[in-house]
Amino acid sequence: MTLDLNGTWSLRWHDGDRGPRDVQALEDPADQRRAIPATVPGAVHLDLLRAGLIEEPNDGLNVLHCRWVEERFWYYRRTFRAPAPRKGQKAFLVFEGLDLAAEIHLNGKQVGSHANSFYPCRLDVTAALAKGENVLAVKLDSGLFHAANRSNEGFNVNTSGQLTKRPWLRKPQHSSGWDHAPRVLFVGNPPGRRAKLC
């Protein structure tokens, strides 16, 4: 059995200051009214662009107006239907890429975490998978929260690198700013990298 989990998900964010901060908050119907459609594989910035909530980061000074994106927690959510696993069969949830720090929840239970955009995330979800409808939620942050307490001492990074703690982030280093690119800390399931249940 392989179920493709790509396609349309819902996406919302949390600033960390107001309201419930956990993934279970996504079950609140009022919370879902604040969600926007998201595409997986994809990126938070692309979904926000489609929703008209940000402007193209690479135009003018828009990259500065998009800085808030990296300072939020992002919640992807979708439902899917699954058959009952055959006796002795295991079910694995696979994300070919998650950027960056992720908590993965299935049917209200945390089934794993991941913090490496270069390495696939593969989780045994046999115990959490239900026959019929399932709710999958992924909480992500750009890496700022994930590495906030880490030291930059000895890494010889520039000022932006000191803020983003980029040596500790297993993600493309140029997203923290480079001579050829502005600082746009990516969040999401990178384009071209699939999500599936197998």
C-alpha positions in Angstrom: 0.0 0.0 0.0 1.3 3.4 -0.9 -0.8 6.6 -0.4 0.4 9.8 -2.0 0.1 12.6 0.6 1.1 15.4 -1.8 -1.5 18.0 -2.9 -3.6 20.5 -0.9 -3.1 20.8 2.9 -4.2 23.6 5.2 -1.6 25.9 6.7 -1.7 28.3 9.6 0.9 30.0 11.8 1.3 30.9 15.4 3.5 33.7 16.8 4.3 31.9 20.1 2.7 34.6 22.2 -1.1 34.2 22.0 -3.4 31.2 22.2 -2.6 27.5 22.3 0.8 26.5 20.9 0.4 22.8 20.4 -0.6 20.8 17.3 -3.8 19.7 19.1 -5.0 23.3 18.7 -5.5 22.5 15.0 -8.6 20.5 16.0 -10.4 23.7 17.0 -12.9 24.6 14.1 -12.3 28.3 14.8 -8.6 27.7 14.3 -9.2 26.1 10.9 -11.1 29.1 9.7 -7.8 31.0 9.9 -5.9 28.5 7.7 -4.9 29.1 4.1 -4.6 26.4 1.4 -1.1 25.0 1.1 0.6 22.8 -1.5 2.8 19.9 -0.5 5.5 19.6 -1.6 6.0 23.3 -1.4 7.0 26.2 0.8 5.3 28.6 3.3 6.5 31.6 1.3 4.9 30.3 -1.9 1.6 29.6 -0.2 1.6 33.1 1.4 2.3 34.6 -2.0 -0.6 32.7 -3.6 -2.8 33.9 -0.7 -1.7 37.5 -1.2 -0.3 37.8 2.3 3.3 38.6 1.2 4.8 40.1 -1.9 7.6 38.5 -4.0 10.6 38.4 -1.6 13.1 39.0 -4.4 11.5 42.3 -5.5 12.8 45.5 -4.0 12.9 45.4 -0.2 10.1 42.9 0.1 12.5 40.4 1.7 12.6 42.6 4.8 8.7 42.6 4.9 8.8 38.8 4.8 11.1 38.4 7.8 8.1 37.6 10.1 7.7 34.3 8.3 10.8 32.8 9.8 9.8 33.9 13.3 6.6 31.9 13.4 5.6 28.3 14.1 3.9 26.8 11.0 1.2 24.1 11.1 0.4 21.9 8.0 -2.7 19.8 8.3 -4.6 17.4 6.2 -6.9 14.4 6.5 -6.6 11.2 4.5 -8.3 7.8 4.3 -6.3 4.6 4.8 -7.2 1.0 4.7 -6.6 -1.3 7.7 -3.0 -2.6 7.5 -2.8 -6.4 6.8 -1.7 -8.5 9.7 2.0 -8.1 10.3 2.2 -5.2 7.9 3.9 -2.0 9.1 2.9 1.5 8.0 5.5 4.2 7.4 5.1 7.9 7.0 7.7 9.3 4.7 8.6 12.9 4.0 11.5 13.2 1.5 12.3 16.6 2.9 11.2 18.7 5.8 12.7 22.2 6.4 13.4 22.4 9.2 12.5 21.5 12.8 9.4 19.4 12.6 7.0 17.6 15.0 4.8 15.1 13.3 1.4 14.2 14.7 -1.0 11.5 13.5 -4.5 11.4 15.0 -3.5 13.6 17.9 -0.4 11.6 18.8 3.1 12.8 18.2 4.7 10.1 16.1 8.1 11.7 15.6 10.3 14.7 15.1 12.9 15.7 12.5 15.4 18.5 12.0 17.5 17.8 8.8 16.3 19.1 5.4 19.0 17.0 3.7 17.8 13.7 5.0 14.4 12.0 4.6 12.1 11.6 7.5 10.7 8.0 7.8 8.5 7.2 10.8 6.8 3.9 11.8 3.1 5.0 12.3 1.6 1.5 12.5 0.2 2.1 16.1 -1.2 5.5 15.3 -2.8 4.8 11.9 -6.6 4.3 11.9 -8.7 2.5 9.4 -10.7 5.1 7.6 -10.1 8.9 8.2 -6.8 10.0 9.7 -5.6 13.5 10.7 -2.0 14.4 9.9 -0.4 17.6 11.3 3.2 18.8 11.0 4.5 21.7 13.1 7.6 23.4 11.6 9.9 26.2 12.4 12.5 27.7 10.2 15.3 26.7 12.6 15.4 29.9 14.7 13.7 28.3 17.6 15.4 25.0 17.2 18.9 26.5 17.5 18.1 29.5 19.7 20.1 28.2 22.7 23.1 27.1 20.7 26.4 29.0 20.8 28.0 30.5 17.7 31.4 30.7 19.4 34.2 29.5 17.1 32.2 29.3 13.9 33.4 32.6 12.5 29.9 33.5 11.1 28.7 37.0 10.0 26.2 39.0 11.9 23.2 37.4 10.2 24.6 34.0 10.9 24.9 34.9 14.6 21.2 35.6 14.6 20.1 32.6 12.6 22.6 30.1 14.2 23.1 28.8 10.7 26.0 26.5 11.6 23.5 24.4 13.7 20.8 24.3 11.0 20.8 21.3 8.6 19.4 23.2 5.7 20.9 25.1 2.7 23.2 27.6 4.3 22.5 30.3 1.7 19.0 30.7 3.0 20.5 32.6 5.9 21.9 35.2 3.4 24.8 34.9 1.0 26.5 37.1 -1.6 24.1 35.9 -4.2 20.9 35.6 -2.2 19.0 37.5 0.5 18.1 36.0 3.8 14.9 34.0 3.3 14.8 31.1 5.8 12.8 28.5 4.0 10.0 26.6 5.9 8.1 23.7 4.4 8.4 20.4 2.5 10.8 21.4 -0.3 9.5 21.5 -3.8 10.0 18.2 -5.6 10.2 16.1 -2.4 7.2 13.9 -1.9 5.1 13.0 1.2 3.6 9.5 1.3 2.3 6.7 3.5 3.7 3.3 2.6 
